[in-house]
């Protein structure tokens, strides 16, 4: 993969530092992607690929916490399993359908366990309950009846729930008859809708609440400044700079 520009490298390293464990000194290796890696760190892709595989694609996994547990050994495991009456598997590999009238249309290691459950594709999804569904993504779970999961690591835990996870972390819906949206930004016509909630909370908050928010934000800023210092020291050591 082609090397990114110095500017893109600096911005990418800042993102990597925010997503991975930082070091206490500039001499310790930081999980980075200075050799490419599809604009992410090795730890970002660890849910599906081993470090060895990622480095075969040109990634630099030095300093990353990813392991080789997600190796290519899955290619040697068993094929799809279809035991549900009138169940259907459309394609993919190592998918299983055990529920009656259940379906897994494709992907890898997806499971439709109960009657009328459905997984549309993706990576390692589980639809446990009747009428549950996963619409795509990776590592999503629909546990309740009439529940739905989408994105990455969504978990619809109760009946009549939905979980839409788009922040790179687990998004769980723990109460019945509920919907959870997990994202760091929610825009409509390029307008940030989350700002509406922030303003409403600010209007309803007490001075003590606002002071607590300010203290928490100052702590976050201080942590980010520490991470930037580590990144700048690493760049300086490599003879690079952020323009």
LUMRO-83131 format. One line per field, with one value per atom (N, C-alpha, C): residue in one letter; x, y, z; residue number from 0. Coordinates in steps of 0.2 Angstrom, whole numbers, plus 5000, padded with zeros to 4 digits. Layout:
! LUMRO-83131
r = c(A	...)
px = c(X	...)
py = c(Y	...)
pz = c(Z	...)
k = c(NUM	...)
***
This chain:
! LUMRO-83131
r = c(X	X	X	X	X	X	X	X	X	X	X	X	X	X	X	X	X	X	X	X	X	X	X	X	X	X	X	X	X	X	X	X	X	X	X	X	X	X	X	X	X	X	X	X	X	X	X	X	X	X	X	X	X	X	X	X	X	X	X	X	X	X	X	X	X	X	X	X	X	X	X	X	X	X	X	X	X	X	X	X	X	X	X	X	X	X	X	X	X	X	X	X	X	X	X	X	X	X	X	X	X	X	X	X	X	X	X	X	X	X	X	X	X	X	X	X	X	X	X	X	X	X	X	X	X	X	X	X	X	X	X	X	X	X	X	X	X	X	X	X	X	X	X	X	X	X	X	X	X	X	X	X	X	X	X	X	X	X	X	X	X	X	X	X	X	X	X	X	X	X	X	X	X	X	X	X	X	X	X	X	X	X	X	X	X	X	X	X	X	X	X	X	X	X	X	X	X	X	X	X	X	X	X	X	X	X	X	X	X	X	X	X	X	X	X	X	X	X	X	X	X	X	X	X	X	X	X	X	X	X	X	X	X	X	X	X	X	X	X	X	X	X	X	X	X	X	X	X	X	X	X	X	X	X	X	X	X	X	X	X	X	X	X	X	X	X	X	X	X	X	X	X	X	X	X	X	X	X	X	X	X	X	X	X	X	X	X	X	X	X	X	X	X	X	X	X	X	X	X	X	X	X	X	X	X	X	X	X	X	X	X	X	X	X	X	X	X	X	X	X	X	X	X	X	X	X	X	X	X	X	X	X	X	X	X	X	X	X	X	X	X	X	X	X	X	X	X	X	X	X	X	X	X	X	X	X	X	X	X	X	X	X	X	X	X	X	X	X	X	X	X	X	X	X	X	X	X	X	X	X	X	X	X	X	X	X	X	X	X	X	X	X	X	X	X	X	X	X	X	X	X	X	X	X	X	X	X	X	X	X	X	X	X	X	X	X	X	X	X	X	X	X	X	X	X	X	X	X	X	X	X	X	X	X	X	X	X	X	X	X	X	X	X	X	X	X	X	X	X	X	X	X	X	X	X	X	X	X	X	X	X	X	X	X	X	X	X	X	X	X	X	X	X	X	X	X	X	X	X	X	X	X	X	X	X	X	X	X	X	X	X	X	X	X	X	X	X	X	X	X	X	X	X	X	X	X	X	X	X	X	X	X	X	X	X	X	X	X	X	X	X	X	X	X	X	X	X	X	X	X	X	X	X	X	X	X	X	X	X	X	X	X	X	X	X	X	X	X	X	X	X	X	X	X	X	X	X	X	X	X	X	X	X	X	X	X	X	X	X	X	X	X	X	X	X	X	X	X	X	X	X	X	X	X	X	X	X	X	X	X	X	X	X	X	X	X	X	X	X	X	X	X	X	X	X	X	X	X	X	X	X	X	X	X	X	X	X	X	X	X	X	X	X	X	X	X	X	X	X	X	X	X	X	X	X	X	X	X	X	X	X	X	X	X	X	X	X	X	X	X	X	X	X	X	X	X	X	X	X	X	X	X	X	X	X	X	X	X	X	X	X	X	X	X	X	X	X	X	X	X	X	X	X	X	X	X	X	X	X	X	X	X	X	X	X	X	X	X	X	X	X	X	X	X	X	X	X	X	X	X	X	X	X	X	X	X	X	X	X	X	X	X	X	X	X	X	X	X	X)
px = c(5004	5000	5004	5002	5006	5007	5012	5013	5009	5006	5002	5006	5004	5008	5009	5014	5015	5010	5006	5000	4995	4993	4989	4991	4998	5001	5000	5001	5000	4993	4989	4981	4980	4982	4981	4984	4990	4993	4989	4986	4982	4976	4973	4967	4969	4974	4977	4978	4981	4982	4976	4971	4964	4961	4962	4959	4963	4969	4973	4976	4979	4983	4989	4989	4995	5001	5007	5013	5014	5018	5020	5026	5030	5036	5036	5040	5040	5044	5048	5052	5049	5043	5039	5035	5034	5031	5023	5021	5013	5010	5004	5001	5000	5002	5002	5000	4999	4998	5002	5008	5012	5014	5013	5014	5007	5002	4996	4990	4988	4983	4976	4975	4968	4966	4970	4969	4966	4968	4967	4973	4972	4977	4976	4981	4980	4974	4974	4969	4962	4961	4955	4952	4956	4954	4955	4957	4958	4952	4946	4940	4939	4943	4942	4949	4954	4961	4966	4971	4976	4982	4986	4992	4996	4997	5001	4998	4991	4988	4988	4987	4987	4994	4999	5006	5007	5004	5005	5002	4997	4994	4997	5003	5007	5006	5002	5001	5007	5008	5014	5010	5011	5007	5012	5017	5022	5019	5019	5016	5008	5005	4998	4996	4990	4988	4985	4984	4981	4985	4981	4984	4983	4985	4984	4979	4974	4969	4964	4963	4959	4963	4966	4970	4966	4969	4966	4964	4964	4963	4955	4951	4944	4943	4948	4947	4947	4950	4950	4944	4940	4934	4928	4923	4918	4913	4909	4905	4899	4894	4888	4884	4880	4875	4868	4864	4857	4853	4849	4845	4838	4837	4830	4825	4819	4814	4813	4813	4812	4817	4822	4828	4831	4835	4839	4846	4851	4857	4859	4860	4861	4868	4873	4880	4884	4891	4895	4899	4901	4905	4904	4903	4902	4896	4891	4884	4880	4876	4871	4864	4859	4852	4849	4847	4844	4836	4834	4827	4822	4816	4811	4810	4810	4809	4814	4820	4825	4830	4834	4838	4844	4850	4856	4858	4858	4859	4866	4871	4878	4882	4889	4893	4897	4900	4904	4902	4901	4900	4894	4888	4882	4877	4873	4869	4862	4857	4850	4847	4847	4845	4838	4833	4826	4822	4816	4811	4810	4810	4809	4815	4820	4826	4829	4833	4836	4842	4847	4854	4855	4856	4856	4863	4868	4875	4880	4886	4891	4895	4898	4903	4901	4900	4899	4893	4887	4881	4877	4873	4869	4862	4857	4850	4847	4846	4844	4837	4832	4825	4821	4815	4810	4809	4809	4807	4813	4819	4824	4828	4832	4835	4842	4847	4853	4854	4854	4854	4861	4866	4873	4878	4884	4890	4894	4896	4900	4898	4898	4897	4891	4886	4879	4875	4871	4867	4860	4855	4848	4845	4844	4843	4835	4832	4824	4820	4814	4809	4808	4807	4806	4811	4818	4823	4827	4831	4835	4842	4847	4854	4857	4861	4865	4871	4876	4882	4888	4891	4896	4895	4895	4894	4887	4882	4875	4873	4869	4866	4859	4854	4847	4845	4845	4844	4837	4832	4826	4821	4814	4809	4807	4806	4804	4809	4815	4821	4825	4829	4833	4839	4845	4851	4855	4857	4861	4867	4873	4879	4884	4886	4890	4896	4898	4903	4909	4909	4915	4915	4910	4910	4903	4902	4896	4890	4885	4879	4873	4871	4866	4860	4854	4848	4845	4845	4843	4836	4832	4825	4820	4815	4810	4807	4805	4801	4806	4812	4817	4821	4824	4828	4835	4840	4847	4851	4853	4857	4864	4869	4876	4880	4882	4886	4889	4894	4898	4895	4891	4888	4882	4877	4871	4868	4869	4868	4862	4858	4852	4853	4854	4856	4862	4867	4873	4872	4867	4866	4866	4870	4872	4866	4862	4856	4858	4864	4866	4867	4868	4869	4862	4857	4850	4849	4852	4851	4856	4862	4867	4864	4861	4858	4852	4848	4843	4845	4850	4853	4856	4859	4862	4857	4851	4846	4843	4843	4839	4844	4851	4856	4857	4859	4860	4867	4869	4876	4881	4879	4884	4885	4879	4880	4884	4884	4888	4895	4896	4903	4906	4902	4905	4907	4903	4904	4910	4911	4917	4924	4923	4929	4930	4925	4926	4929	4927	4930	4937	4939	4945	4950	4948	4951	4953	4947	4948	4953	4953	4958	4965	4966	4972	4975	4971	4973	4975	4971	4972	4979	4980	4987	4992	4992	4997	4998	4993	4994	4997	4995	4998	5006	5008	5015	5019	5015	5019	5019	5014	5014	5020	5020	5025	5032	5033	5040	5042	5037	5038	5040	5036	5037	5044	5046	5052	5058	5057	5062	5063	5058	5058	5060	5061	5063	5057	5051	5045	5042	5037	5034	5027	5022	5015	5015	5013	5013	5006)
py = c(4994	5000	5006	5011	5017	5021	5024	5028	5034	5036	5042	5048	5054	5060	5061	5065	5067	5070	5074	5076	5071	5067	5061	5056	5055	5051	5054	5061	5064	5063	5065	5064	5057	5052	5045	5043	5045	5043	5046	5052	5055	5051	5048	5044	5037	5035	5028	5029	5034	5035	5036	5039	5039	5033	5028	5022	5016	5017	5012	5014	5010	5011	5015	5021	5025	5023	5026	5024	5030	5028	5033	5037	5035	5038	5038	5042	5042	5037	5033	5028	5021	5021	5014	5014	5009	5008	5010	5013	5015	5011	5008	5005	5010	5009	5014	5011	5015	5012	5016	5017	5021	5018	5011	5008	5006	5010	5008	5006	4999	4996	4999	5001	5003	5009	5013	5019	5018	5012	5010	5007	5005	5002	4994	4990	4983	4981	4984	4983	4984	4989	4990	4984	4981	4975	4968	4968	4962	4958	4961	4957	4952	4952	4947	4945	4948	4946	4946	4941	4941	4946	4947	4952	4949	4942	4940	4941	4940	4941	4949	4953	4960	4963	4960	4962	4959	4954	4951	4957	4961	4966	4972	4973	4979	4983	4980	4984	4983	4988	4988	4987	4981	4979	4980	4983	4984	4988	4986	4990	4989	4985	4984	4978	4978	4973	4967	4967	4962	4955	4949	4943	4939	4933	4929	4924	4925	4921	4921	4926	4927	4925	4919	4917	4914	4912	4909	4902	4899	4892	4891	4896	4895	4892	4892	4890	4882	4879	4872	4869	4873	4871	4869	4866	4863	4868	4865	4869	4872	4874	4877	4871	4873	4868	4870	4866	4867	4862	4863	4858	4860	4866	4869	4867	4865	4863	4869	4869	4874	4880	4879	4884	4885	4890	4892	4895	4893	4896	4898	4905	4907	4906	4907	4906	4908	4910	4911	4905	4905	4899	4898	4892	4891	4894	4895	4898	4892	4893	4888	4891	4887	4888	4882	4883	4878	4879	4885	4886	4885	4883	4882	4889	4888	4894	4900	4898	4903	4903	4909	4910	4914	4912	4915	4916	4922	4923	4923	4923	4923	4925	4927	4929	4923	4925	4920	4919	4913	4911	4915	4915	4918	4912	4914	4909	4911	4907	4909	4903	4904	4898	4896	4901	4900	4901	4899	4899	4906	4907	4913	4918	4916	4921	4922	4928	4929	4933	4931	4935	4936	4943	4944	4944	4943	4942	4946	4946	4949	4944	4946	4942	4941	4934	4932	4935	4934	4937	4931	4933	4928	4930	4927	4928	4923	4924	4919	4917	4922	4922	4921	4919	4919	4926	4927	4933	4938	4936	4940	4941	4947	4948	4952	4951	4955	4957	4963	4965	4966	4965	4966	4968	4969	4972	4966	4967	4962	4961	4955	4953	4956	4956	4959	4953	4954	4949	4952	4947	4949	4943	4945	4940	4939	4945	4945	4943	4942	4941	4947	4947	4953	4959	4956	4961	4961	4967	4968	4971	4969	4972	4974	4979	4981	4985	4985	4989	4984	4987	4983	4982	4976	4974	4977	4977	4979	4973	4974	4969	4970	4968	4969	4963	4965	4960	4958	4962	4960	4960	4958	4957	4964	4965	4971	4977	4975	4980	4980	4985	4986	4990	4988	4991	4993	4999	5001	5004	5000	5002	5005	5011	5014	5018	5016	5020	5016	5009	5005	5002	5002	4999	4995	4991	4988	4993	4991	4995	4991	4991	4986	4990	4986	4988	4984	4986	4982	4981	4986	4986	4985	4981	4979	4985	4984	4990	4996	4995	5001	5000	5006	5006	5010	5008	5011	5013	5019	5021	5024	5021	5022	5025	5031	5035	5041	5043	5049	5055	5054	5060	5057	5062	5060	5066	5066	5072	5071	5076	5076	5083	5082	5087	5091	5088	5090	5094	5093	5097	5092	5093	5089	5089	5083	5083	5082	5079	5078	5085	5090	5097	5099	5097	5098	5096	5089	5086	5090	5092	5095	5102	5105	5112	5111	5106	5104	5102	5098	5096	5102	5107	5113	5117	5118	5122	5119	5112	5109	5108	5108	5107	5112	5110	5115	5117	5122	5125	5119	5115	5110	5105	5103	5098	5101	5107	5110	5111	5112	5112	5105	5100	5093	5091	5094	5093	5096	5102	5106	5102	5100	5096	5090	5086	5080	5082	5087	5089	5091	5095	5097	5091	5086	5080	5076	5076	5073	5077	5084	5088	5087	5086	5085	5078	5073	5066	5067	5070	5071	5075	5080	5083	5079	5074	5070	5065	5063	5058	5062	5068	5072	5073	5074	5074	5068	5062	5056	5055	5057	5056	5061	5067	5072	5070	5067	5064	5059	5054	5049	5051	5056	5059	5063	5066	5069	5064	5059	5053	5050	5050	5047	5053	5059	5064	5067	5066	5069	5074	5078	5083	5084	5087	5088	5095	5096	5103	5106)
pz = c(5000	5000	5000	4997	4996	5003	5004	5010	5010	5016	5016	5017	5016	5017	5024	5026	5033	5036	5033	5036	5038	5034	5035	5040	5040	5045	5052	5053	5060	5062	5058	5059	5061	5057	5059	5065	5067	5073	5079	5078	5084	5085	5080	5080	5083	5081	5084	5092	5094	5101	5105	5102	5106	5106	5102	5102	5105	5107	5110	5116	5120	5126	5125	5128	5127	5131	5130	5134	5139	5144	5149	5146	5141	5139	5132	5128	5121	5119	5123	5120	5120	5122	5122	5115	5112	5106	5106	5102	5101	5095	5096	5091	5085	5079	5074	5068	5062	5056	5051	5052	5048	5041	5041	5034	5031	5032	5029	5033	5032	5036	5035	5029	5028	5032	5034	5038	5045	5048	5055	5058	5064	5068	5067	5069	5069	5074	5080	5085	5082	5078	5075	5071	5067	5063	5067	5073	5077	5078	5077	5078	5072	5067	5061	5059	5060	5057	5062	5061	5066	5064	5069	5067	5061	5061	5055	5049	5048	5042	5040	5045	5044	5042	5044	5042	5035	5033	5026	5021	5024	5020	5020	5024	5024	5031	5036	5042	5046	5051	5056	5062	5065	5071	5077	5077	5083	5088	5094	5099	5100	5096	5096	5101	5104	5108	5105	5098	5095	5096	5096	5096	5090	5090	5084	5085	5090	5091	5085	5081	5075	5069	5069	5064	5058	5053	5047	5048	5054	5055	5054	5054	5052	5045	5041	5034	5034	5040	5041	5045	5047	5051	5047	5050	5047	5042	5038	5033	5037	5033	5036	5039	5043	5047	5046	5043	5042	5045	5050	5054	5055	5054	5055	5049	5051	5046	5041	5035	5030	5032	5035	5035	5029	5029	5023	5024	5021	5021	5014	5012	5005	5003	5007	5005	5011	5010	5015	5018	5024	5027	5034	5036	5043	5046	5043	5045	5048	5052	5055	5056	5054	5054	5058	5064	5068	5069	5068	5069	5063	5064	5059	5055	5048	5044	5046	5048	5050	5044	5043	5037	5039	5036	5036	5029	5026	5019	5017	5021	5019	5025	5023	5028	5031	5037	5041	5048	5050	5057	5060	5056	5058	5060	5065	5068	5069	5066	5067	5071	5078	5082	5083	5083	5084	5078	5079	5073	5071	5064	5061	5062	5065	5066	5059	5058	5052	5053	5049	5049	5041	5040	5032	5030	5034	5032	5037	5035	5040	5043	5049	5053	5060	5062	5068	5072	5069	5072	5075	5080	5083	5084	5081	5082	5086	5093	5097	5098	5097	5099	5093	5094	5088	5086	5079	5076	5077	5079	5080	5073	5073	5066	5067	5063	5063	5055	5054	5047	5044	5048	5045	5049	5047	5051	5054	5060	5064	5071	5074	5081	5084	5080	5083	5086	5091	5094	5095	5093	5095	5099	5105	5110	5112	5111	5113	5107	5108	5103	5099	5093	5089	5090	5091	5092	5086	5085	5079	5081	5078	5079	5073	5073	5067	5069	5064	5065	5068	5073	5076	5084	5086	5093	5096	5092	5095	5099	5104	5108	5110	5107	5108	5113	5120	5125	5127	5125	5128	5122	5123	5118	5116	5109	5106	5107	5106	5106	5100	5099	5093	5096	5093	5095	5088	5088	5082	5084	5083	5086	5081	5081	5076	5079	5085	5089	5090	5088	5089	5095	5099	5106	5106	5112	5113	5114	5111	5112	5114	5120	5123	5124	5122	5124	5129	5136	5141	5144	5141	5143	5137	5139	5134	5131	5124	5121	5120	5119	5119	5112	5110	5105	5107	5106	5107	5101	5100	5095	5098	5096	5099	5093	5094	5089	5092	5089	5091	5088	5083	5079	5075	5075	5072	5068	5062	5058	5053	5052	5047	5043	5036	5032	5034	5037	5039	5046	5049	5055	5061	5066	5071	5076	5076	5081	5088	5089	5096	5100	5096	5099	5102	5100	5102	5110	5110	5117	5122	5119	5124	5126	5122	5124	5129	5128	5132	5139	5139	5146	5149	5145	5148	5151	5148	5151	5157	5157	5163	5169	5167	5172	5178	5184	5189	5188	5192	5191	5194	5198	5201	5195	5191	5186	5180	5179	5174	5176	5182	5185	5184	5185	5185	5178	5173	5166	5164	5166	5164	5167	5173	5176	5172	5170	5166	5159	5156	5150	5150	5155	5156	5157	5161	5161	5155	5151	5144	5140	5140	5136	5139	5145	5148	5145	5145	5143	5136	5132	5124	5123	5127	5127	5128	5133	5135	5129	5126	5120	5114	5113	5108	5109	5115	5117	5115	5117	5115	5107	5104	5096	5093	5096	5093	5095	5100	5102	5097	5096	5091	5084	5082	5075	5075	5080	5081	5081	5084	5084	5077	5073	5066	5061	5064	5059	5055	5058	5054	5058	5055	5058	5055	5059	5057	5055	5048	5046	5047)
k = c(0	0	0	1	1	1	2	2	2	3	3	3	4	4	4	5	5	5	6	6	6	7	7	7	8	8	8	9	9	9	10	10	10	11	11	11	12	12	12	13	13	13	14	14	14	15	15	15	16	16	16	17	17	17	18	18	18	19	19	19	20	20	20	21	21	21	22	22	22	23	23	23	24	24	24	25	25	25	26	26	26	27	27	27	28	28	28	29	29	29	30	30	30	31	31	31	32	32	32	33	33	33	34	34	34	35	35	35	36	36	36	37	37	37	38	38	38	39	39	39	40	40	40	41	41	41	42	42	42	43	43	43	44	44	44	45	45	45	46	46	46	47	47	47	48	48	48	49	49	49	50	50	50	51	51	51	52	52	52	53	53	53	54	54	54	55	55	55	56	56	56	57	57	57	58	58	58	59	59	59	60	60	60	61	61	61	62	62	62	63	63	63	64	64	64	65	65	65	66	66	66	67	67	67	68	68	68	69	69	69	70	70	70	71	71	71	72	72	72	73	73	73	74	74	74	75	75	75	76	76	76	77	77	77	78	78	78	79	79	79	80	80	80	81	81	81	82	82	82	83	83	83	84	84	84	85	85	85	86	86	86	87	87	87	88	88	88	89	89	89	90	90	90	91	91	91	92	92	92	93	93	93	94	94	94	95	95	95	96	96	96	97	97	97	98	98	98	99	99	99	100	100	100	101	101	101	102	102	102	103	103	103	104	104	104	105	105	105	106	106	106	107	107	107	108	108	108	109	109	109	110	110	110	111	111	111	112	112	112	113	113	113	114	114	114	115	115	115	116	116	116	117	117	117	118	118	118	119	119	119	120	120	120	121	121	121	122	122	122	123	123	123	124	124	124	125	125	125	126	126	126	127	127	127	128	128	128	129	129	129	130	130	130	131	131	131	132	132	132	133	133	133	134	134	134	135	135	135	136	136	136	137	137	137	138	138	138	139	139	139	140	140	140	141	141	141	142	142	142	143	143	143	144	144	144	145	145	145	146	146	146	147	147	147	148	148	148	149	149	149	150	150	150	151	151	151	152	152	152	153	153	153	154	154	154	155	155	155	156	156	156	157	157	157	158	158	158	159	159	159	160	160	160	161	161	161	162	162	162	163	163	163	164	164	164	165	165	165	166	166	166	167	167	167	168	168	168	169	169	169	170	170	170	171	171	171	172	172	172	173	173	173	174	174	174	175	175	175	176	176	176	177	177	177	178	178	178	179	179	179	180	180	180	181	181	181	182	182	182	183	183	183	184	184	184	185	185	185	186	186	186	187	187	187	188	188	188	189	189	189	190	190	190	191	191	191	192	192	192	193	193	193	194	194	194	195	195	195	196	196	196	197	197	197	198	198	198	199	199	199	200	200	200	201	201	201	202	202	202	203	203	203	204	204	204	205	205	205	206	206	206	207	207	207	208	208	208	209	209	209	210	210	210	211	211	211	212	212	212	213	213	213	214	214	214	215	215	215	216	216	216	217	217	217	218	218	218	219	219	219	220	220	220	221	221	221	222	222	222	223	223	223	224	224	224	225	225	225	226	226	226	227	227	227	228	228	228	229	229	229	230	230	230	231	231	231	232	232	232	233	233	233	234	234	234	235	235	235	236	236	236	237	237	237	238	238	238	239	239	239	240	240	240	241	241	241	242	242	242)
***
